[in-house]
């Protein structure tokens, strides 16, 4: 394993908003892991129409013994198994207790009902997976 001894995941979560204080400390507002989308009326579609949803993803890492510049990547796996890249960038791991916080402001479009998995990689090493559940509710009149 190329990252034996780090980096370690301190936190990986979706939330409505992230506030960064002057001291660099993050506050995650309304940590979420699901979206319920609804359609109402007499002609509600049987299948879920695409749902756009703005969400912040936060990945907090602690270096441990890992050092140097590395690529961080986030990929999304849809409920049907299709994958797509969401974000990639580099981060500097300085070792020990020092960490990196990555905040991604995403505007995701969900086209299927079910669980979406967001995979967090450093280089090609999977560090963790973040689930996001999408549920479709049809409301019909009468």
mmCIF file of the C-alpha atoms, coordinates in Angstrom:
data_MODEL
# 
_entry.id   MODEL 
# 
loop_
_atom_site.group_PDB 
_atom_site.id 
_atom_site.type_symbol 
_atom_site.label_atom_id 
_atom_site.label_alt_id 
_atom_site.label_comp_id 
_atom_site.label_asym_id 
_atom_site.label_entity_id 
_atom_site.label_seq_id 
_atom_site.pdbx_PDB_ins_code 
_atom_site.Cartn_x 
_atom_site.Cartn_y 
_atom_site.Cartn_z 
_atom_site.occupancy 
_atom_site.B_iso_or_equiv 
_atom_site.pdbx_formal_charge 
_atom_site.auth_seq_id 
_atom_site.auth_comp_id 
_atom_site.auth_asym_id 
_atom_site.auth_atom_id 
_atom_site.pdbx_PDB_model_num 
ATOM 1   C CA . UNK A 1 1   ? 0.000   0.000  0.000   1.00 0.00 ? 1   UNK A CA 1 
ATOM 2   C CA . UNK A 1 2   ? 1.640   3.278  -1.108  1.00 0.00 ? 2   UNK A CA 1 
ATOM 3   C CA . UNK A 1 3   ? 0.254   5.301  1.809   1.00 0.00 ? 3   UNK A CA 1 
ATOM 4   C CA . UNK A 1 4   ? 0.982   3.028  4.754   1.00 0.00 ? 4   UNK A CA 1 
ATOM 5   C CA . UNK A 1 5   ? 0.911   5.392  7.717   1.00 0.00 ? 5   UNK A CA 1 
ATOM 6   C CA . UNK A 1 6   ? -1.133  8.148  6.134   1.00 0.00 ? 6   UNK A CA 1 
ATOM 7   C CA . UNK A 1 7   ? -2.837  10.184 5.032   1.00 0.00 ? 7   UNK A CA 1 
ATOM 8   C CA . UNK A 1 8   ? -5.787  9.568  7.312   1.00 0.00 ? 8   UNK A CA 1 
ATOM 9   C CA . UNK A 1 9   ? -9.366  10.747 6.826   1.00 0.00 ? 9   UNK A CA 1 
ATOM 10  C CA . UNK A 1 10  ? -10.327 13.122 9.613   1.00 0.00 ? 10  UNK A CA 1 
ATOM 11  C CA . UNK A 1 11  ? -13.755 13.820 8.086   1.00 0.00 ? 11  UNK A CA 1 
ATOM 12  C CA . UNK A 1 12  ? -15.576 13.386 4.789   1.00 0.00 ? 12  UNK A CA 1 
ATOM 13  C CA . UNK A 1 13  ? -19.112 14.725 4.615   1.00 0.00 ? 13  UNK A CA 1 
ATOM 14  C CA . UNK A 1 14  ? -21.725 16.559 2.600   1.00 0.00 ? 14  UNK A CA 1 
ATOM 15  C CA . UNK A 1 15  ? -23.308 19.676 4.070   1.00 0.00 ? 15  UNK A CA 1 
ATOM 16  C CA . UNK A 1 16  ? -25.422 22.664 3.120   1.00 0.00 ? 16  UNK A CA 1 
ATOM 17  C CA . UNK A 1 17  ? -22.728 25.215 3.931   1.00 0.00 ? 17  UNK A CA 1 
ATOM 18  C CA . UNK A 1 18  ? -19.163 25.538 5.141   1.00 0.00 ? 18  UNK A CA 1 
ATOM 19  C CA . UNK A 1 19  ? -17.896 28.515 7.100   1.00 0.00 ? 19  UNK A CA 1 
ATOM 20  C CA . UNK A 1 20  ? -14.154 29.044 7.431   1.00 0.00 ? 20  UNK A CA 1 
ATOM 21  C CA . UNK A 1 21  ? -13.138 31.152 10.410  1.00 0.00 ? 21  UNK A CA 1 
ATOM 22  C CA . UNK A 1 22  ? -10.262 33.641 10.369  1.00 0.00 ? 22  UNK A CA 1 
ATOM 23  C CA . UNK A 1 23  ? -8.178  30.993 12.135  1.00 0.00 ? 23  UNK A CA 1 
ATOM 24  C CA . UNK A 1 24  ? -8.812  28.471 9.322   1.00 0.00 ? 24  UNK A CA 1 
ATOM 25  C CA . UNK A 1 25  ? -11.181 26.309 11.385  1.00 0.00 ? 25  UNK A CA 1 
ATOM 26  C CA . UNK A 1 26  ? -14.133 24.927 9.420   1.00 0.00 ? 26  UNK A CA 1 
ATOM 27  C CA . UNK A 1 27  ? -17.739 24.812 10.595  1.00 0.00 ? 27  UNK A CA 1 
ATOM 28  C CA . UNK A 1 28  ? -19.948 22.360 8.694   1.00 0.00 ? 28  UNK A CA 1 
ATOM 29  C CA . UNK A 1 29  ? -23.561 23.539 8.643   1.00 0.00 ? 29  UNK A CA 1 
ATOM 30  C CA . UNK A 1 30  ? -26.341 20.928 8.272   1.00 0.00 ? 30  UNK A CA 1 
ATOM 31  C CA . UNK A 1 31  ? -24.436 17.724 7.535   1.00 0.00 ? 31  UNK A CA 1 
ATOM 32  C CA . UNK A 1 32  ? -26.573 15.773 5.069   1.00 0.00 ? 32  UNK A CA 1 
ATOM 33  C CA . UNK A 1 33  ? -26.481 12.438 3.255   1.00 0.00 ? 33  UNK A CA 1 
ATOM 34  C CA . UNK A 1 34  ? -29.778 12.371 1.385   1.00 0.00 ? 34  UNK A CA 1 
ATOM 35  C CA . UNK A 1 35  ? -32.089 14.275 -0.931  1.00 0.00 ? 35  UNK A CA 1 
ATOM 36  C CA . UNK A 1 36  ? -35.798 13.678 -1.363  1.00 0.00 ? 36  UNK A CA 1 
ATOM 37  C CA . UNK A 1 37  ? -37.137 15.096 -4.600  1.00 0.00 ? 37  UNK A CA 1 
ATOM 38  C CA . UNK A 1 38  ? -40.881 15.269 -5.241  1.00 0.00 ? 38  UNK A CA 1 
ATOM 39  C CA . UNK A 1 39  ? -43.252 15.708 -8.145  1.00 0.00 ? 39  UNK A CA 1 
ATOM 40  C CA . UNK A 1 40  ? -46.894 16.601 -7.649  1.00 0.00 ? 40  UNK A CA 1 
ATOM 41  C CA . UNK A 1 41  ? -49.966 16.761 -9.840  1.00 0.00 ? 41  UNK A CA 1 
ATOM 42  C CA . UNK A 1 42  ? -52.139 14.619 -12.031 1.00 0.00 ? 42  UNK A CA 1 
ATOM 43  C CA . UNK A 1 43  ? -49.393 13.850 -14.578 1.00 0.00 ? 43  UNK A CA 1 
ATOM 44  C CA . UNK A 1 44  ? -46.441 13.086 -12.329 1.00 0.00 ? 44  UNK A CA 1 
ATOM 45  C CA . UNK A 1 45  ? -43.742 11.152 -14.182 1.00 0.00 ? 45  UNK A CA 1 
ATOM 46  C CA . UNK A 1 46  ? -43.233 7.538  -13.152 1.00 0.00 ? 46  UNK A CA 1 
ATOM 47  C CA . UNK A 1 47  ? -39.463 7.874  -13.312 1.00 0.00 ? 47  UNK A CA 1 
ATOM 48  C CA . UNK A 1 48  ? -37.619 10.569 -11.424 1.00 0.00 ? 48  UNK A CA 1 
ATOM 49  C CA . UNK A 1 49  ? -36.930 13.695 -13.480 1.00 0.00 ? 49  UNK A CA 1 
ATOM 50  C CA . UNK A 1 50  ? -33.364 15.060 -13.171 1.00 0.00 ? 50  UNK A CA 1 
ATOM 51  C CA . UNK A 1 51  ? -32.859 16.930 -9.911  1.00 0.00 ? 51  UNK A CA 1 
ATOM 52  C CA . UNK A 1 52  ? -30.278 19.694 -9.558  1.00 0.00 ? 52  UNK A CA 1 
ATOM 53  C CA . UNK A 1 53  ? -28.936 20.109 -6.056  1.00 0.00 ? 53  UNK A CA 1 
ATOM 54  C CA . UNK A 1 54  ? -26.190 22.413 -4.764  1.00 0.00 ? 54  UNK A CA 1 
ATOM 55  C CA . UNK A 1 55  ? -24.173 20.752 -2.004  1.00 0.00 ? 55  UNK A CA 1 
ATOM 56  C CA . UNK A 1 56  ? -20.785 21.207 -0.367  1.00 0.00 ? 56  UNK A CA 1 
ATOM 57  C CA . UNK A 1 57  ? -18.452 18.260 0.056   1.00 0.00 ? 57  UNK A CA 1 
ATOM 58  C CA . UNK A 1 58  ? -15.742 18.498 2.700   1.00 0.00 ? 58  UNK A CA 1 
ATOM 59  C CA . UNK A 1 59  ? -12.707 16.233 2.859   1.00 0.00 ? 59  UNK A CA 1 
ATOM 60  C CA . UNK A 1 60  ? -10.371 16.712 5.820   1.00 0.00 ? 60  UNK A CA 1 
ATOM 61  C CA . UNK A 1 61  ? -7.096  14.774 5.850   1.00 0.00 ? 61  UNK A CA 1 
ATOM 62  C CA . UNK A 1 62  ? -4.288  14.350 8.387   1.00 0.00 ? 62  UNK A CA 1 
ATOM 63  C CA . UNK A 1 63  ? -0.886  13.620 6.827   1.00 0.00 ? 63  UNK A CA 1 
ATOM 64  C CA . UNK A 1 64  ? 0.532   11.047 9.249   1.00 0.00 ? 64  UNK A CA 1 
ATOM 65  C CA . UNK A 1 65  ? 3.775   9.788  7.690   1.00 0.00 ? 65  UNK A CA 1 
ATOM 66  C CA . UNK A 1 66  ? 2.713   10.811 4.164   1.00 0.00 ? 66  UNK A CA 1 
ATOM 67  C CA . UNK A 1 67  ? 4.667   13.706 2.713   1.00 0.00 ? 67  UNK A CA 1 
ATOM 68  C CA . UNK A 1 68  ? 4.926   15.573 -0.558  1.00 0.00 ? 68  UNK A CA 1 
ATOM 69  C CA . UNK A 1 69  ? 2.572   16.799 -3.267  1.00 0.00 ? 69  UNK A CA 1 
ATOM 70  C CA . UNK A 1 70  ? -0.136  14.349 -4.294  1.00 0.00 ? 70  UNK A CA 1 
ATOM 71  C CA . UNK A 1 71  ? -3.263  14.317 -6.454  1.00 0.00 ? 71  UNK A CA 1 
ATOM 72  C CA . UNK A 1 72  ? -6.622  14.244 -4.683  1.00 0.00 ? 72  UNK A CA 1 
ATOM 73  C CA . UNK A 1 73  ? -9.512  13.034 -6.821  1.00 0.00 ? 73  UNK A CA 1 
ATOM 74  C CA . UNK A 1 74  ? -13.253 12.641 -6.281  1.00 0.00 ? 74  UNK A CA 1 
ATOM 75  C CA . UNK A 1 75  ? -15.268 10.313 -8.551  1.00 0.00 ? 75  UNK A CA 1 
ATOM 76  C CA . UNK A 1 76  ? -19.015 9.665  -8.448  1.00 0.00 ? 76  UNK A CA 1 
ATOM 77  C CA . UNK A 1 77  ? -20.646 6.282  -8.968  1.00 0.00 ? 77  UNK A CA 1 
ATOM 78  C CA . UNK A 1 78  ? -24.350 6.452  -9.840  1.00 0.00 ? 78  UNK A CA 1 
ATOM 79  C CA . UNK A 1 79  ? -26.872 3.786  -8.752  1.00 0.00 ? 79  UNK A CA 1 
ATOM 80  C CA . UNK A 1 80  ? -26.572 2.131  -12.185 1.00 0.00 ? 80  UNK A CA 1 
ATOM 81  C CA . UNK A 1 81  ? -22.791 1.774  -11.792 1.00 0.00 ? 81  UNK A CA 1 
ATOM 82  C CA . UNK A 1 82  ? -21.767 4.533  -14.194 1.00 0.00 ? 82  UNK A CA 1 
ATOM 83  C CA . UNK A 1 83  ? -18.824 6.589  -12.996 1.00 0.00 ? 83  UNK A CA 1 
ATOM 84  C CA . UNK A 1 84  ? -17.778 10.163 -13.638 1.00 0.00 ? 84  UNK A CA 1 
ATOM 85  C CA . UNK A 1 85  ? -15.003 12.393 -12.338 1.00 0.00 ? 85  UNK A CA 1 
ATOM 86  C CA . UNK A 1 86  ? -16.237 15.168 -10.041 1.00 0.00 ? 86  UNK A CA 1 
ATOM 87  C CA . UNK A 1 87  ? -13.049 17.007 -9.070  1.00 0.00 ? 87  UNK A CA 1 
ATOM 88  C CA . UNK A 1 88  ? -9.282  16.672 -8.955  1.00 0.00 ? 88  UNK A CA 1 
ATOM 89  C CA . UNK A 1 89  ? -6.491  18.821 -7.632  1.00 0.00 ? 89  UNK A CA 1 
ATOM 90  C CA . UNK A 1 90  ? -3.211  18.623 -5.814  1.00 0.00 ? 90  UNK A CA 1 
ATOM 91  C CA . UNK A 1 91  ? -2.483  18.828 -2.106  1.00 0.00 ? 91  UNK A CA 1 
ATOM 92  C CA . UNK A 1 92  ? 0.702   19.106 -0.107  1.00 0.00 ? 92  UNK A CA 1 
ATOM 93  C CA . UNK A 1 93  ? 1.089   16.572 2.695   1.00 0.00 ? 93  UNK A CA 1 
ATOM 94  C CA . UNK A 1 94  ? 3.518   17.941 5.282   1.00 0.00 ? 94  UNK A CA 1 
ATOM 95  C CA . UNK A 1 95  ? 3.541   14.990 7.659   1.00 0.00 ? 95  UNK A CA 1 
ATOM 96  C CA . UNK A 1 96  ? 2.617   14.361 11.282  1.00 0.00 ? 96  UNK A CA 1 
ATOM 97  C CA . UNK A 1 97  ? -0.539  16.036 12.596  1.00 0.00 ? 97  UNK A CA 1 
ATOM 98  C CA . UNK A 1 98  ? -0.671  18.632 9.798   1.00 0.00 ? 98  UNK A CA 1 
ATOM 99  C CA . UNK A 1 99  ? -3.744  18.401 7.651   1.00 0.00 ? 99  UNK A CA 1 
ATOM 100 C CA . UNK A 1 100 ? -5.484  19.555 4.521   1.00 0.00 ? 100 UNK A CA 1 
ATOM 101 C CA . UNK A 1 101 ? -9.076  20.663 4.196   1.00 0.00 ? 101 UNK A CA 1 
ATOM 102 C CA . UNK A 1 102 ? -10.711 20.534 0.785   1.00 0.00 ? 102 UNK A CA 1 
ATOM 103 C CA . UNK A 1 103 ? -14.118 22.158 0.342   1.00 0.00 ? 103 UNK A CA 1 
ATOM 104 C CA . UNK A 1 104 ? -15.945 21.475 -2.908  1.00 0.00 ? 104 UNK A CA 1 
ATOM 105 C CA . UNK A 1 105 ? -19.012 23.523 -3.799  1.00 0.00 ? 105 UNK A CA 1 
ATOM 106 C CA . UNK A 1 106 ? -20.846 21.169 -6.125  1.00 0.00 ? 106 UNK A CA 1 
ATOM 107 C CA . UNK A 1 107 ? -23.974 21.657 -8.178  1.00 0.00 ? 107 UNK A CA 1 
ATOM 108 C CA . UNK A 1 108 ? -24.905 18.030 -8.813  1.00 0.00 ? 108 UNK A CA 1 
ATOM 109 C CA . UNK A 1 109 ? -27.559 16.702 -11.165 1.00 0.00 ? 109 UNK A CA 1 
ATOM 110 C CA . UNK A 1 110 ? -29.091 13.424 -10.038 1.00 0.00 ? 110 UNK A CA 1 
ATOM 111 C CA . UNK A 1 111 ? -30.862 11.508 -12.778 1.00 0.00 ? 111 UNK A CA 1 
ATOM 112 C CA . UNK A 1 112 ? -31.594 8.258  -10.940 1.00 0.00 ? 112 UNK A CA 1 
ATOM 113 C CA . UNK A 1 113 ? -33.116 7.299  -7.632  1.00 0.00 ? 113 UNK A CA 1 
ATOM 114 C CA . UNK A 1 114 ? -30.788 5.389  -5.307  1.00 0.00 ? 114 UNK A CA 1 
ATOM 115 C CA . UNK A 1 115 ? -27.394 5.651  -3.654  1.00 0.00 ? 115 UNK A CA 1 
ATOM 116 C CA . UNK A 1 116 ? -24.620 7.665  -5.254  1.00 0.00 ? 116 UNK A CA 1 
ATOM 117 C CA . UNK A 1 117 ? -21.108 6.917  -3.997  1.00 0.00 ? 117 UNK A CA 1 
ATOM 118 C CA . UNK A 1 118 ? -18.408 9.583  -3.982  1.00 0.00 ? 118 UNK A CA 1 
ATOM 119 C CA . UNK A 1 119 ? -14.973 7.958  -3.917  1.00 0.00 ? 119 UNK A CA 1 
ATOM 120 C CA . UNK A 1 120 ? -12.045 9.910  -2.477  1.00 0.00 ? 120 UNK A CA 1 
ATOM 121 C CA . UNK A 1 121 ? -8.631  8.998  -3.883  1.00 0.00 ? 121 UNK A CA 1 
ATOM 122 C CA . UNK A 1 122 ? -5.108  10.150 -3.141  1.00 0.00 ? 122 UNK A CA 1 
ATOM 123 C CA . UNK A 1 123 ? -3.193  9.235  -6.276  1.00 0.00 ? 123 UNK A CA 1 
ATOM 124 C CA . UNK A 1 124 ? -4.864  5.916  -7.179  1.00 0.00 ? 124 UNK A CA 1 
ATOM 125 C CA . UNK A 1 125 ? -5.421  4.829  -3.547  1.00 0.00 ? 125 UNK A CA 1 
ATOM 126 C CA . UNK A 1 126 ? -9.068  4.798  -2.409  1.00 0.00 ? 126 UNK A CA 1 
ATOM 127 C CA . UNK A 1 127 ? -9.206  6.476  1.007   1.00 0.00 ? 127 UNK A CA 1 
ATOM 128 C CA . UNK A 1 128 ? -12.951 6.477  1.649   1.00 0.00 ? 128 UNK A CA 1 
ATOM 129 C CA . UNK A 1 129 ? -16.407 6.513  0.084   1.00 0.00 ? 129 UNK A CA 1 
ATOM 130 C CA . UNK A 1 130 ? -19.174 9.003  0.851   1.00 0.00 ? 130 UNK A CA 1 
ATOM 131 C CA . UNK A 1 131 ? -22.768 7.840  0.192   1.00 0.00 ? 131 UNK A CA 1 
ATOM 132 C CA . UNK A 1 132 ? -25.537 10.199 -0.911  1.00 0.00 ? 132 UNK A CA 1 
ATOM 133 C CA . UNK A 1 133 ? -29.076 8.796  -1.116  1.00 0.00 ? 133 UNK A CA 1 
ATOM 134 C CA . UNK A 1 134 ? -31.594 10.210 -3.607  1.00 0.00 ? 134 UNK A CA 1 
ATOM 135 C CA . UNK A 1 135 ? -35.278 9.341  -3.179  1.00 0.00 ? 135 UNK A CA 1 
ATOM 136 C CA . UNK A 1 136 ? -38.120 10.230 -5.535  1.00 0.00 ? 136 UNK A CA 1 
ATOM 137 C CA . UNK A 1 137 ? -41.632 10.704 -4.167  1.00 0.00 ? 137 UNK A CA 1 
ATOM 138 C CA . UNK A 1 138 ? -44.655 11.017 -6.469  1.00 0.00 ? 138 UNK A CA 1 
ATOM 139 C CA . UNK A 1 139 ? -47.620 12.926 -5.072  1.00 0.00 ? 139 UNK A CA 1 
ATOM 140 C CA . UNK A 1 140 ? -50.824 12.616 -7.058  1.00 0.00 ? 140 UNK A CA 1 
ATOM 141 C CA . UNK A 1 141 ? -54.006 14.575 -6.566  1.00 0.00 ? 141 UNK A CA 1 
ATOM 142 C CA . UNK A 1 142 ? -57.107 12.773 -5.336  1.00 0.00 ? 142 UNK A CA 1 
# 
